[in-house]
Amino acid sequence: MTADPAGQKQPEAQEKKLSNGHYFKIMGYLLTACWVGYIVVITNGNTSDPMFDYIFSVPLVCWIIGMVIAHFVRKKNKTDRP
């Protein structure tokens, strides 16, 4: 076995850390999937149910609002996209 020079980790041993933006995207995907599943369950898959009209519009509006908030947060922090 050889020791790492100056205590540095090998590239494959370094932990890959996700940025906060990636965590919010993952959370958005999960919430979207939960919403779609919830609508399908409460309407029993009946597409003529009035609640089924909101299956895609609510997640779309939430994603747009999230993107607008992320824009202003990025602008305030002056950071680039992940």
TORTIBA-185911 format. One record per atom (N, C-alpha, C, CB): residue number from 1; residue in one letter; z, x, y. Coordinates in steps of 0.1 Angstrom, whole numbers. Glycine has a CB too. Layout:
residues N
+-----+---------+-------+-------+-------+
! num ! residuo !     z !     x !     y !
+-----+---------+-------+-------+-------+
! NUM !       A !     Z !     X !     Y !
...
+-----+---------+-------+-------+-------+
END
This chain:
residues 82
+-----+---------+-------+-------+-------+
! num ! residuo !     z !     x !     y !
+-----+---------+-------+-------+-------+
!   1 !       M !     0 !     8 !   -12 !
!   1 !       M !     0 !     0 !     0 !
!   1 !       M !     0 !     9 !    12 !
!   1 !       M !    12 !    -9 !     0 !
!   2 !       T !    -7 !     4 !    22 !
!   2 !       T !    -8 !    11 !    35 !
!   2 !       T !    -1 !     3 !    46 !
!   2 !       T !   -22 !    15 !    39 !
!   3 !       A !     6 !    10 !    54 !
!   3 !       A !    13 !     3 !    65 !
!   3 !       A !     3 !    -1 !    76 !
!   3 !       A !    24 !    12 !    71 !
!   4 !       D !     6 !   -11 !    83 !
!   4 !       D !    -3 !   -15 !    94 !
!   4 !       D !    -1 !    -6 !   106 !
!   4 !       D !     0 !   -30 !    99 !
!   5 !       P !   -11 !    -1 !   112 !
!   5 !       P !   -10 !     8 !   124 !
!   5 !       P !    -2 !     1 !   135 !
!   5 !       P !   -23 !    13 !   128 !
!   6 !       A !     8 !     7 !   140 !
!   6 !       A !    15 !     3 !   152 !
!   6 !       A !    21 !   -11 !   150 !
!   6 !       A !     7 !     3 !   164 !
!   7 !       G !    23 !   -16 !   137 !
!   7 !       G !    29 !   -29 !   135 !
!   7 !       G !    20 !   -40 !   137 !
!   7 !       G !    41 !   -30 !   143 !
!   8 !       Q !     7 !   -38 !   138 !
!   8 !       Q !    -3 !   -49 !   140 !
!   8 !       Q !    -6 !   -56 !   127 !
!   8 !       Q !   -16 !   -43 !   146 !
!   9 !       K !    -8 !   -69 !   128 !
!   9 !       K !   -11 !   -77 !   117 !
!   9 !       K !   -26 !   -76 !   114 !
!   9 !       K !    -7 !   -92 !   119 !
!  10 !       Q !   -30 !   -77 !   102 !
!  10 !       Q !   -44 !   -77 !    98 !
!  10 !       Q !   -50 !   -91 !   103 !
!  10 !       Q !   -46 !   -76 !    82 !
!  11 !       P !   -63 !   -91 !   106 !
!  11 !       P !   -69 !  -103 !   112 !
!  11 !       P !   -67 !  -115 !   103 !
!  11 !       P !   -84 !  -101 !   114 !
!  12 !       E !   -68 !  -113 !    89 !
!  12 !       E !   -67 !  -125 !    80 !
!  12 !       E !   -52 !  -130 !    79 !
!  12 !       E !   -72 !  -121 !    67 !
!  13 !       A !   -43 !  -121 !    83 !
!  13 !       A !   -29 !  -125 !    83 !
!  13 !       A !   -24 !  -132 !    95 !
!  13 !       A !   -20 !  -113 !    80 !
!  14 !       Q !   -32 !  -131 !   106 !
!  14 !       Q !   -28 !  -137 !   119 !
!  14 !       Q !   -28 !  -153 !   117 !
!  14 !       Q !   -36 !  -132 !   130 !
!  15 !       E !   -19 !  -159 !   123 !
!  15 !       E !   -19 !  -174 !   123 !
!  15 !       E !   -28 !  -179 !   133 !
!  15 !       E !    -4 !  -179 !   126 !
!  16 !       K !   -36 !  -189 !   129 !
!  16 !       K !   -45 !  -195 !   139 !
!  16 !       K !   -38 !  -207 !   145 !
!  16 !       K !   -59 !  -199 !   132 !
!  17 !       K !   -36 !  -207 !   157 !
!  17 !       K !   -29 !  -218 !   164 !
!  17 !       K !   -39 !  -226 !   172 !
!  17 !       K !   -18 !  -212 !   174 !
!  18 !       L !   -37 !  -240 !   170 !
!  18 !       L !   -46 !  -249 !   177 !
!  18 !       L !   -41 !  -251 !   191 !
!  18 !       L !   -47 !  -262 !   169 !
!  19 !       S !   -50 !  -254 !   200 !
!  19 !       S !   -46 !  -257 !   214 !
!  19 !       S !   -41 !  -272 !   214 !
!  19 !       S !   -58 !  -255 !   224 !
!  20 !       N !   -35 !  -275 !   225 !
!  20 !       N !   -30 !  -289 !   227 !
!  20 !       N !   -41 !  -299 !   227 !
!  20 !       N !   -22 !  -290 !   240 !
!  21 !       G !   -53 !  -295 !   232 !
!  21 !       G !   -64 !  -304 !   232 !
!  21 !       G !   -68 !  -308 !   218 !
!  21 !       G !   -76 !  -297 !   239 !
!  22 !       H !   -68 !  -299 !   209 !
!  22 !       H !   -71 !  -302 !   195 !
!  22 !       H !   -61 !  -311 !   189 !
!  22 !       H !   -72 !  -289 !   186 !
!  23 !       Y !   -48 !  -310 !   192 !
!  23 !       Y !   -38 !  -319 !   187 !
!  23 !       Y !   -40 !  -333 !   192 !
!  23 !       Y !   -24 !  -314 !   190 !
!  24 !       F !   -44 !  -334 !   205 !
!  24 !       F !   -46 !  -347 !   210 !
!  24 !       F !   -59 !  -354 !   204 !
!  24 !       F !   -48 !  -346 !   226 !
!  25 !       K !   -69 !  -346 !   201 !
!  25 !       K !   -81 !  -351 !   195 !
!  25 !       K !   -77 !  -357 !   181 !
!  25 !       K !   -92 !  -341 !   194 !
!  26 !       I !   -70 !  -349 !   174 !
!  26 !       I !   -66 !  -353 !   160 !
!  26 !       I !   -57 !  -366 !   161 !
!  26 !       I !   -58 !  -342 !   153 !
!  27 !       M !   -48 !  -366 !   171 !
!  27 !       M !   -40 !  -378 !   172 !
!  27 !       M !   -49 !  -390 !   176 !
!  27 !       M !   -29 !  -376 !   183 !
!  28 !       G !   -59 !  -388 !   184 !
!  28 !       G !   -68 !  -399 !   188 !
!  28 !       G !   -76 !  -404 !   176 !
!  28 !       G !   -78 !  -394 !   199 !
!  29 !       Y !   -81 !  -395 !   168 !
!  29 !       Y !   -88 !  -399 !   156 !
!  29 !       Y !   -79 !  -407 !   147 !
!  29 !       Y !   -93 !  -387 !   148 !
!  30 !       L !   -67 !  -403 !   145 !
!  30 !       L !   -58 !  -410 !   136 !
!  30 !       L !   -54 !  -424 !   142 !
!  30 !       L !   -45 !  -403 !   134 !
!  31 !       L !   -52 !  -425 !   155 !
!  31 !       L !   -49 !  -438 !   161 !
!  31 !       L !   -61 !  -447 !   161 !
!  31 !       L !   -45 !  -436 !   176 !
!  32 !       T !   -73 !  -442 !   162 !
!  32 !       T !   -85 !  -450 !   161 !
!  32 !       T !   -87 !  -455 !   147 !
!  32 !       T !   -98 !  -441 !   165 !
!  33 !       A !   -85 !  -447 !   137 !
!  33 !       A !   -85 !  -452 !   123 !
!  33 !       A !   -75 !  -462 !   120 !
!  33 !       A !   -84 !  -440 !   113 !
!  34 !       C !   -63 !  -460 !   126 !
!  34 !       C !   -52 !  -470 !   124 !
!  34 !       C !   -56 !  -483 !   130 !
!  34 !       C !   -39 !  -465 !   129 !
!  35 !       W !   -61 !  -483 !   142 !
!  35 !       W !   -65 !  -495 !   149 !
!  35 !       W !   -76 !  -503 !   142 !
!  35 !       W !   -70 !  -492 !   163 !
!  36 !       V !   -86 !  -496 !   137 !
!  36 !       V !   -97 !  -502 !   129 !
!  36 !       V !   -92 !  -508 !   117 !
!  36 !       V !  -108 !  -492 !   126 !
!  37 !       G !   -83 !  -501 !   110 !
!  37 !       G !   -77 !  -506 !    98 !
!  37 !       G !   -68 !  -518 !   100 !
!  37 !       G !   -68 !  -495 !    91 !
!  38 !       Y !   -61 !  -518 !   111 !
!  38 !       Y !   -52 !  -529 !   115 !
!  38 !       Y !   -61 !  -542 !   118 !
!  38 !       Y !   -44 !  -525 !   128 !
!  39 !       I !   -71 !  -540 !   125 !
!  39 !       I !   -80 !  -552 !   128 !
!  39 !       I !   -86 !  -557 !   115 !
!  39 !       I !   -91 !  -548 !   138 !
!  40 !       V !   -90 !  -549 !   106 !
!  40 !       V !   -96 !  -553 !    94 !
!  40 !       V !   -86 !  -561 !    86 !
!  40 !       V !  -102 !  -541 !    86 !
!  41 !       V !   -74 !  -556 !    86 !
!  41 !       V !   -63 !  -562 !    78 !
!  41 !       V !   -59 !  -576 !    84 !
!  41 !       V !   -51 !  -554 !    77 !
!  42 !       I !   -57 !  -577 !    97 !
!  42 !       I !   -53 !  -589 !   103 !
!  42 !       I !   -64 !  -600 !   103 !
!  42 !       I !   -47 !  -587 !   117 !
!  43 !       T !   -76 !  -596 !   103 !
!  43 !       T !   -87 !  -605 !   103 !
!  43 !       T !   -92 !  -608 !    88 !
!  43 !       T !   -99 !  -601 !   111 !
!  44 !       N !   -87 !  -601 !    79 !
!  44 !       N !   -91 !  -602 !    65 !
!  44 !       N !  -106 !  -599 !    63 !
!  44 !       N !   -88 !  -615 !    59 !
!  45 !       G !  -111 !  -590 !    72 !
!  45 !       G !  -125 !  -586 !    72 !
!  45 !       G !  -135 !  -597 !    77 !
!  45 !       G !  -129 !  -583 !    58 !
!  46 !       N !  -129 !  -607 !    83 !
!  46 !       N !  -138 !  -618 !    88 !
!  46 !       N !  -143 !  -615 !   101 !
!  46 !       N !  -129 !  -632 !    89 !
!  47 !       T !  -156 !  -612 !   102 !
!  47 !       T !  -162 !  -607 !   114 !
!  47 !       T !  -163 !  -618 !   125 !
!  47 !       T !  -176 !  -601 !   112 !
!  48 !       S !  -161 !  -631 !   121 !
!  48 !       S !  -162 !  -642 !   131 !
!  48 !       S !  -149 !  -644 !   138 !
!  48 !       S !  -167 !  -654 !   124 !
!  49 !       D !  -138 !  -637 !   133 !
!  49 !       D !  -125 !  -638 !   140 !
!  49 !       D !  -126 !  -632 !   154 !
!  49 !       D !  -114 !  -631 !   131 !
!  50 !       P !  -119 !  -639 !   164 !
!  50 !       P !  -120 !  -634 !   177 !
!  50 !       P !  -114 !  -620 !   179 !
!  50 !       P !  -112 !  -643 !   187 !
!  51 !       M !  -104 !  -616 !   171 !
!  51 !       M !   -98 !  -603 !   172 !
!  51 !       M !  -108 !  -592 !   168 !
!  51 !       M !   -85 !  -602 !   163 !
!  52 !       F !  -117 !  -595 !   159 !
!  52 !       F !  -127 !  -585 !   154 !
!  52 !       F !  -136 !  -580 !   166 !
!  52 !       F !  -136 !  -591 !   143 !
!  53 !       D !  -137 !  -588 !   177 !
!  53 !       D !  -145 !  -583 !   188 !
!  53 !       D !  -139 !  -571 !   195 !
!  53 !       D !  -145 !  -595 !   199 !
!  54 !       Y !  -126 !  -568 !   192 !
!  54 !       Y !  -119 !  -557 !   199 !
!  54 !       Y !  -119 !  -545 !   189 !
!  54 !       Y !  -105 !  -561 !   203 !
!  55 !       I !  -125 !  -545 !   178 !
!  55 !       I !  -124 !  -534 !   168 !
!  55 !       I !  -129 !  -521 !   174 !
!  55 !       I !  -132 !  -537 !   156 !
!  56 !       F !  -140 !  -521 !   182 !
!  56 !       F !  -145 !  -509 !   188 !
!  56 !       F !  -143 !  -507 !   203 !
!  56 !       F !  -160 !  -508 !   185 !
!  57 !       S !  -141 !  -518 !   210 !
!  57 !       S !  -139 !  -518 !   224 !
!  57 !       S !  -126 !  -511 !   228 !
!  57 !       S !  -141 !  -531 !   231 !
!  58 !       V !  -115 !  -515 !   222 !
!  58 !       V !  -102 !  -509 !   225 !
!  58 !       V !  -102 !  -494 !   223 !
!  58 !       V !   -91 !  -516 !   217 !
!  59 !       P !  -106 !  -489 !   211 !
!  59 !       P !  -106 !  -474 !   210 !
!  59 !       P !  -115 !  -467 !   220 !
!  59 !       P !  -110 !  -470 !   196 !
!  60 !       L !  -127 !  -473 !   223 !
!  60 !       L !  -136 !  -467 !   232 !
!  60 !       L !  -130 !  -466 !   246 !
!  60 !       L !  -149 !  -476 !   233 !
!  61 !       V !  -123 !  -477 !   251 !
!  61 !       V !  -116 !  -476 !   264 !
!  61 !       V !  -105 !  -466 !   264 !
!  61 !       V !  -111 !  -490 !   267 !
!  62 !       C !   -98 !  -465 !   253 !
!  62 !       C !   -87 !  -455 !   252 !
!  62 !       C !   -92 !  -441 !   252 !
!  62 !       C !   -79 !  -457 !   239 !
!  63 !       W !  -103 !  -438 !   245 !
!  63 !       W !  -109 !  -425 !   245 !
!  63 !       W !  -114 !  -421 !   259 !
!  63 !       W !  -121 !  -424 !   235 !
!  64 !       I !  -120 !  -431 !   266 !
!  64 !       I !  -125 !  -428 !   280 !
!  64 !       I !  -113 !  -425 !   289 !
!  64 !       I !  -133 !  -440 !   285 !
!  65 !       I !  -103 !  -433 !   288 !
!  65 !       I !   -91 !  -431 !   297 !
!  65 !       I !   -85 !  -417 !   293 !
!  65 !       I !   -80 !  -442 !   294 !
!  66 !       G !   -84 !  -414 !   280 !
!  66 !       G !   -79 !  -401 !   276 !
!  66 !       G !   -88 !  -389 !   282 !
!  66 !       G !   -79 !  -400 !   261 !
!  67 !       M !  -101 !  -391 !   282 !
!  67 !       M !  -109 !  -381 !   287 !
!  67 !       M !  -108 !  -379 !   302 !
!  67 !       M !  -124 !  -384 !   284 !
!  68 !       V !  -106 !  -390 !   309 !
!  68 !       V !  -103 !  -389 !   324 !
!  68 !       V !   -90 !  -382 !   327 !
!  68 !       V !  -103 !  -403 !   330 !
!  69 !       I !   -80 !  -386 !   319 !
!  69 !       I !   -67 !  -379 !   321 !
!  69 !       I !   -68 !  -364 !   318 !
!  69 !       I !   -56 !  -386 !   312 !
!  70 !       A !   -75 !  -361 !   307 !
!  70 !       A !   -76 !  -347 !   304 !
!  70 !       A !   -84 !  -339 !   315 !
!  70 !       A !   -84 !  -345 !   290 !
!  71 !       H !   -93 !  -346 !   321 !
!  71 !       H !  -101 !  -339 !   332 !
!  71 !       H !   -92 !  -335 !   343 !
!  71 !       H !  -112 !  -349 !   337 !
!  72 !       F !   -83 !  -345 !   347 !
!  72 !       F !   -74 !  -342 !   358 !
!  72 !       F !   -63 !  -332 !   354 !
!  72 !       F !   -68 !  -355 !   363 !
!  73 !       V !   -59 !  -332 !   342 !
!  73 !       V !   -49 !  -322 !   338 !
!  73 !       V !   -55 !  -308 !   337 !
!  73 !       V !   -43 !  -326 !   323 !
!  74 !       R !   -67 !  -307 !   332 !
!  74 !       R !   -74 !  -295 !   332 !
!  74 !       R !   -77 !  -289 !   346 !
!  74 !       R !   -88 !  -296 !   325 !
!  75 !       K !   -80 !  -299 !   355 !
!  75 !       K !   -83 !  -295 !   369 !
!  75 !       K !   -70 !  -290 !   376 !
!  75 !       K !   -89 !  -307 !   377 !
!  76 !       K !   -59 !  -297 !   373 !
!  76 !       K !   -46 !  -293 !   378 !
!  76 !       K !   -42 !  -279 !   373 !
!  76 !       K !   -35 !  -303 !   375 !
!  77 !       N !   -44 !  -277 !   360 !
!  77 !       N !   -39 !  -264 !   354 !
!  77 !       N !   -50 !  -253 !   355 !
!  77 !       N !   -36 !  -266 !   339 !
!  78 !       K !   -62 !  -257 !   359 !
!  78 !       K !   -73 !  -248 !   361 !
!  78 !       K !   -76 !  -240 !   348 !
!  78 !       K !   -71 !  -238 !   372 !
!  79 !       T !   -77 !  -248 !   337 !
!  79 !       T !   -80 !  -241 !   324 !
!  79 !       T !   -93 !  -247 !   319 !
!  79 !       T !   -69 !  -244 !   314 !
!  80 !       D !   -99 !  -240 !   310 !
!  80 !       D !  -112 !  -244 !   304 !
!  80 !       D !  -109 !  -253 !   292 !
!  80 !       D !  -120 !  -232 !   300 !
!  81 !       R !  -120 !  -259 !   287 !
!  81 !       R !  -119 !  -267 !   275 !
!  81 !       R !  -116 !  -258 !   264 !
!  81 !       R !  -132 !  -275 !   273 !
!  82 !       P !  -109 !  -264 !   253 !
!  82 !       P !  -107 !  -256 !   241 !
!  82 !       P !  -119 !  -253 !   234 !
!  82 !       P !   -97 !  -263 !   232 !
+-----+---------+-------+-------+-------+
END
